[in-house]
Amino acid sequence: MTRPTPAPATDPTPSRTRVAVVGGGQSCEHEVSLASAAAVAGALDPSAYDVVRLTIGRDGTWRDGDDRPLGLATAVTVLQSCAAVLPVVHGPRGEDGSLAALCELAGVPYVGSGVRAGALAMDKWATKLVAGAVGVATAPGVLLSAADAATYAWTHPVVVKPVAAGSSHGVTLVRDAAALAGALDAALALDDRILVEDLLVGREIDVAVLGTADEGRVVAPALEVVVDGPFDYEAKYGGGADFRVPAALDDVERKALEEAAVAVYDALGCAGVARVDFFLTDAGPVLNEVNTMPGFTEQSQVPRMFAAAGTSYAALLDRLVRDVLPA
């Protein structure tokens, strides 16, 4: 593990590790990402880290911490001046492996999942296929394209969602046929592929898995999301959700959830920390989705789960960065 190099004896201040924190992005999760990135940058220990703040605008323009526009080549040069990158960009063109690919090409270590895992986890249909291959249940569903969505016939309550989007954008619970067309349109506004899944009855349980530098797996206490109605964007970020951690689970339920979360994490090839979301039904855990770069303010689900295990927000971030620094 690399530690900050001591400064010369004449300088009592040790050198700090230069880390880039990237936020924003071009997806519908732009604002959420800005909040996550600002929180991360503010929580990294200033005595240990020299934080370089970078933002990607909705138009794709990179900007520095003073909001000055940077060309992509200049942004890459800035990234290459850092010991590591913390890409806190949710959704497509960020979490989907895009930023991981940029860091790979630039030769800079980065926190989080790589190109393959990011792309697979962002694609909810691909995630279902991977989960099924390792024996983890998912909700029955169908994949629709923009061309054939209009041919789908509603027969029972379903959830309509874009294949690649997050923060519940474009997700609609359809309880009757009259609401189907609007739900399809909302999903198609964000993606040209739609996932239509059967509505499940169960508790919403999140599990955070952390892959460590020595290939171990750390699972934080599970969190239950309790809301009055669907867990949509407003419930997530408007304060209407009750996050209960640790979730009230018996030993059998806890073991089943943790084993399923680790199985999916490993099958996708995730790295760093990922949040694996389930419905806990009478038949056991059913995977909902995997977030390789989940919301990351101190009040977000993953930091809350690790806090329940005694790992502070700052300590979690420190561990994530240290695990990717060259040995």
VMD Tcl script that draws the C-alpha trace (Angstrom):
set ca {
  {0.00 0.00 0.00}
  {1.35 3.42 -0.94}
  {1.46 6.05 1.78}
  {2.13 9.76 1.33}
  {5.87 10.34 0.87}
  {7.36 12.20 3.84}
  {8.41 15.75 3.10}
  {12.01 16.83 3.54}
  {13.12 17.15 7.13}
  {13.06 20.93 6.82}
  {9.34 20.88 6.01}
  {7.12 19.65 8.90}
  {4.10 19.23 6.61}
  {3.88 15.75 5.00}
  {3.04 15.59 1.31}
  {-0.52 14.74 0.40}
  {-1.90 12.29 -2.13}
  {-3.38 14.12 -5.11}
  {-6.85 12.76 -5.90}
  {-9.29 13.89 -8.59}
  {-13.00 13.84 -7.72}
  {-15.20 13.94 -10.82}
  {-18.90 14.80 -10.64}
  {-21.79 15.88 -12.84}
  {-22.16 14.06 -16.13}
  {-24.58 14.06 -19.04}
  {-27.25 11.76 -17.63}
  {-30.51 12.51 -15.86}
  {-28.63 11.95 -12.60}
  {-26.47 15.06 -13.09}
  {-27.72 16.90 -9.99}
  {-27.49 13.83 -7.78}
  {-23.93 13.31 -8.96}
  {-23.00 16.92 -8.18}
  {-24.23 16.44 -4.62}
  {-22.33 13.16 -4.25}
  {-19.10 14.59 -5.66}
  {-19.26 17.71 -3.49}
  {-19.80 15.58 -0.39}
  {-16.94 13.22 -1.29}
  {-14.51 16.05 -2.03}
  {-15.42 17.77 1.22}
  {-15.03 14.62 3.31}
  {-11.59 13.51 2.12}
  {-9.08 14.29 4.86}
  {-7.30 17.51 3.80}
  {-4.21 16.53 5.75}
  {-3.86 13.37 3.65}
  {-5.35 14.36 0.29}
  {-4.91 17.20 -2.17}
  {-8.35 17.13 -3.80}
  {-8.75 18.23 -7.41}
  {-12.39 18.90 -8.24}
  {-13.57 18.33 -11.81}
  {-17.10 18.58 -13.17}
  {-18.64 17.29 -16.39}
  {-21.45 19.55 -17.59}
  {-24.71 18.40 -19.08}
  {-23.23 19.32 -22.47}
  {-20.13 17.21 -21.84}
  {-17.81 20.12 -21.09}
  {-15.24 19.43 -18.40}
  {-14.67 22.20 -15.85}
  {-12.17 22.69 -13.06}
  {-12.89 23.60 -9.46}
  {-13.19 27.28 -10.38}
  {-15.80 26.46 -13.05}
  {-13.40 27.20 -15.89}
  {-13.99 25.09 -19.02}
  {-11.32 22.56 -19.93}
  {-10.83 20.74 -23.19}
  {-10.90 16.97 -22.91}
  {-7.17 16.76 -23.54}
  {-6.51 19.21 -20.70}
  {-8.88 17.30 -18.42}
  {-7.00 14.08 -19.13}
  {-3.72 15.82 -18.34}
  {-5.19 16.91 -15.01}
  {-6.31 13.35 -14.29}
  {-2.83 12.07 -15.13}
  {-1.35 14.49 -12.59}
  {-3.26 12.67 -9.84}
  {-2.39 9.49 -7.96}
  {-5.98 8.29 -8.26}
  {-9.40 9.30 -9.56}
  {-12.69 9.06 -7.69}
  {-15.32 9.11 -10.46}
  {-18.58 10.04 -8.72}
  {-20.70 10.23 -11.87}
  {-23.95 8.28 -11.79}
  {-25.71 6.83 -14.79}
  {-24.82 6.61 -18.50}
  {-21.56 8.22 -19.69}
  {-20.15 7.79 -16.23}
  {-21.14 4.82 -14.08}
  {-21.61 2.65 -17.19}
  {-17.87 2.21 -17.62}
  {-17.27 5.34 -19.69}
  {-15.17 7.11 -17.05}
  {-13.44 3.87 -16.13}
  {-12.42 3.52 -19.79}
  {-11.07 7.06 -19.86}
  {-9.01 6.41 -16.73}
  {-7.76 3.12 -18.16}
  {-6.62 4.82 -21.37}
  {-5.03 7.65 -19.37}
  {-3.22 5.13 -17.16}
  {-4.59 6.50 -13.89}
  {-5.81 4.28 -11.01}
  {-9.47 4.85 -10.20}
  {-11.95 3.89 -7.52}
  {-14.82 1.59 -8.40}
  {-15.78 -0.96 -10.99}
  {-14.07 -1.34 -14.34}
  {-15.42 -0.99 -17.86}
  {-17.06 -4.41 -18.12}
  {-18.73 -4.41 -14.71}
  {-19.95 -0.83 -15.10}
  {-21.48 -1.56 -18.49}
  {-23.13 -4.80 -17.39}
  {-24.56 -3.39 -14.16}
  {-25.93 -0.29 -15.88}
  {-27.82 -2.52 -18.30}
  {-30.66 -3.90 -16.19}
  {-31.45 -6.62 -18.73}
  {-27.85 -7.84 -18.83}
  {-27.78 -7.79 -15.02}
  {-30.86 -10.03 -14.95}
  {-29.18 -12.52 -17.27}
  {-25.98 -12.58 -15.19}
  {-27.90 -12.94 -11.93}
  {-29.96 -15.80 -13.31}
  {-26.81 -17.59 -14.44}
  {-25.50 -17.66 -10.85}
  {-28.82 -18.69 -9.32}
  {-30.05 -15.31 -8.05}
  {-33.74 -14.70 -8.71}
  {-35.02 -11.65 -10.60}
  {-38.55 -10.48 -11.36}
  {-40.14 -11.99 -14.47}
  {-39.92 -9.44 -17.24}
  {-39.59 -8.66 -20.92}
  {-37.25 -6.47 -22.91}
  {-38.83 -4.03 -25.37}
  {-37.31 -1.75 -27.98}
  {-38.66 1.56 -29.18}
  {-39.90 -0.25 -32.28}
  {-41.97 -2.90 -30.51}
  {-43.04 -1.15 -27.28}
  {-46.43 -0.26 -28.74}
  {-47.20 -3.96 -29.29}
  {-46.91 -4.78 -25.58}
  {-50.29 -5.73 -24.12}
  {-50.88 -5.03 -20.42}
  {-52.44 -7.95 -18.52}
  {-51.36 -7.40 -14.89}
  {-49.53 -4.83 -12.71}
  {-45.98 -4.17 -13.93}
  {-43.10 -1.79 -13.44}
  {-41.84 -0.04 -16.58}
  {-38.29 1.30 -16.55}
  {-35.49 2.34 -18.91}
  {-32.85 -0.35 -19.27}
  {-30.02 2.09 -18.51}
  {-30.96 4.91 -16.14}
  {-30.85 5.48 -12.41}
  {-32.34 7.34 -9.45}
  {-35.74 5.95 -10.51}
  {-35.95 8.35 -13.46}
  {-38.44 7.09 -16.03}
  {-39.70 4.31 -13.72}
  {-43.48 3.91 -13.51}
  {-45.73 1.50 -11.64}
  {-48.54 0.54 -14.01}
  {-51.61 -0.84 -12.25}
  {-54.05 -0.57 -15.16}
  {-53.94 -0.58 -18.94}
  {-54.78 3.12 -19.21}
  {-51.44 4.09 -17.64}
  {-49.29 1.93 -19.89}
  {-48.78 4.32 -22.82}
  {-47.58 7.14 -20.57}
  {-45.22 4.81 -18.74}
  {-43.70 3.57 -21.99}
  {-43.23 7.13 -23.21}
  {-41.52 8.16 -19.96}
  {-39.08 5.27 -20.21}
  {-38.43 5.81 -23.92}
  {-37.56 9.45 -23.23}
  {-34.45 8.18 -21.45}
  {-33.53 5.02 -23.35}
  {-34.41 3.19 -26.54}
  {-34.76 -0.10 -24.63}
  {-37.35 -0.72 -21.93}
  {-37.67 -3.34 -19.23}
  {-41.18 -4.34 -18.15}
  {-41.18 -6.42 -14.97}
  {-43.90 -8.03 -12.90}
  {-44.79 -6.09 -9.77}
  {-43.36 -7.90 -6.75}
  {-44.59 -7.82 -3.19}
  {-41.74 -7.67 -0.72}
  {-39.54 -5.54 1.49}
  {-36.97 -3.33 -0.22}
  {-33.55 -4.28 1.13}
  {-30.20 -2.84 0.05}
  {-26.87 -4.61 0.59}
  {-23.49 -2.89 0.23}
  {-20.53 -5.01 -0.85}
  {-16.95 -3.73 -0.68}
  {-14.19 -5.50 -2.55}
  {-10.86 -5.03 -0.83}
  {-7.33 -4.85 -2.23}
  {-6.62 -8.40 -1.06}
  {-9.71 -9.71 -2.92}
  {-11.76 -10.07 0.24}
  {-15.41 -9.07 0.45}
  {-16.86 -6.86 3.18}
  {-20.64 -6.75 3.50}
  {-22.12 -3.91 5.53}
  {-25.31 -4.29 7.61}
  {-28.30 -4.35 5.26}
  {-30.63 -1.37 4.96}
  {-34.40 -1.44 4.52}
  {-36.14 1.27 2.52}
  {-39.59 2.06 3.86}
  {-41.80 4.47 1.93}
  {-45.49 5.23 1.70}
  {-45.87 4.42 -1.99}
  {-43.31 3.70 -4.72}
  {-39.62 4.40 -4.07}
  {-39.37 6.98 -6.86}
  {-37.08 9.99 -7.38}
  {-39.08 12.21 -5.04}
  {-39.10 9.57 -2.30}
  {-35.35 9.04 -2.67}
  {-34.28 12.66 -2.62}
  {-37.23 14.53 -1.15}
  {-36.85 13.10 2.32}
  {-39.88 10.82 2.13}
  {-37.95 7.56 2.49}
  {-37.22 5.98 5.85}
  {-33.85 4.21 5.75}
  {-33.70 1.60 8.51}
  {-30.24 0.23 9.20}
  {-29.55 -2.38 10.21}
  {-32.64 -3.91 8.61}
  {-34.68 -6.18 10.84}
  {-33.72 -9.56 9.43}
  {-33.42 -13.01 10.88}
  {-30.24 -15.01 10.37}
  {-31.62 -16.98 7.42}
  {-32.78 -13.84 5.60}
  {-29.52 -12.01 6.29}
  {-27.38 -14.88 5.04}
  {-29.46 -15.32 1.88}
  {-29.25 -11.61 1.05}
  {-25.52 -11.36 1.70}
  {-24.70 -14.48 -0.31}
  {-26.84 -13.30 -3.23}
  {-25.26 -9.83 -3.14}
  {-21.71 -11.19 -3.18}
  {-22.58 -13.70 -5.92}
  {-23.89 -10.95 -8.20}
  {-21.02 -8.58 -7.31}
  {-18.49 -11.24 -8.27}
  {-20.34 -12.43 -11.37}
  {-20.48 -8.89 -12.75}
  {-16.82 -8.35 -11.86}
  {-17.44 -5.34 -9.62}
  {-14.70 -3.53 -7.72}
  {-14.72 -0.97 -4.94}
  {-18.14 -0.63 -3.38}
  {-21.47 -1.49 -5.00}
  {-25.02 -1.36 -3.73}
  {-27.08 -4.43 -4.57}
  {-30.82 -3.87 -4.21}
  {-33.32 -6.63 -3.50}
  {-36.95 -7.30 -2.84}
  {-37.24 -9.70 0.07}
  {-40.28 -11.80 -0.79}
  {-41.87 -14.83 0.87}
  {-39.83 -16.95 -1.55}
  {-36.56 -15.24 -0.65}
  {-34.41 -12.44 -2.14}
  {-35.19 -11.20 -5.64}
  {-32.60 -8.92 -7.24}
  {-33.82 -5.50 -8.34}
  {-30.64 -3.79 -9.59}
  {-26.94 -3.18 -8.97}
  {-25.40 0.28 -8.57}
  {-21.64 0.36 -9.13}
  {-21.54 4.07 -8.26}
  {-24.48 4.63 -5.93}
  {-25.44 7.93 -4.36}
  {-22.55 8.90 -2.11}
  {-23.39 11.75 0.21}
  {-22.97 10.98 3.89}
  {-26.73 10.44 4.14}
  {-26.92 8.07 1.16}
  {-27.62 4.38 1.69}
  {-24.09 2.98 1.33}
  {-22.37 5.37 3.76}
  {-25.22 4.81 6.23}
  {-24.73 1.05 6.02}
  {-21.00 1.27 6.66}
  {-21.57 3.79 9.46}
  {-23.77 1.17 11.12}
  {-20.74 -1.15 11.02}
  {-18.54 1.50 12.66}
  {-16.86 2.83 9.49}
  {-17.24 6.59 9.17}
  {-17.87 8.32 5.86}
  {-14.34 9.75 5.74}
  {-12.82 6.38 6.67}
  {-14.80 4.61 3.94}
  {-13.59 7.09 1.32}
  {-10.02 6.79 2.59}
  {-10.19 3.01 2.27}
  {-11.59 3.18 -1.25}
  {-8.77 5.44 -2.39}
  {-5.97 3.61 -0.59}
  {-7.08 0.29 -2.07}
  {-6.39 1.50 -5.63}
  {-3.06 3.22 -5.02}
  {-0.03 1.33 -6.33}
  {1.63 -0.90 -3.75}
}
mol new
graphics top color blue
foreach p $ca { graphics top sphere $p radius 0.5 }
foreach p [lrange $ca 0 end-1] q [lrange $ca 1 end] { graphics top cylinder $p $q radius 0.2 }
display resetview
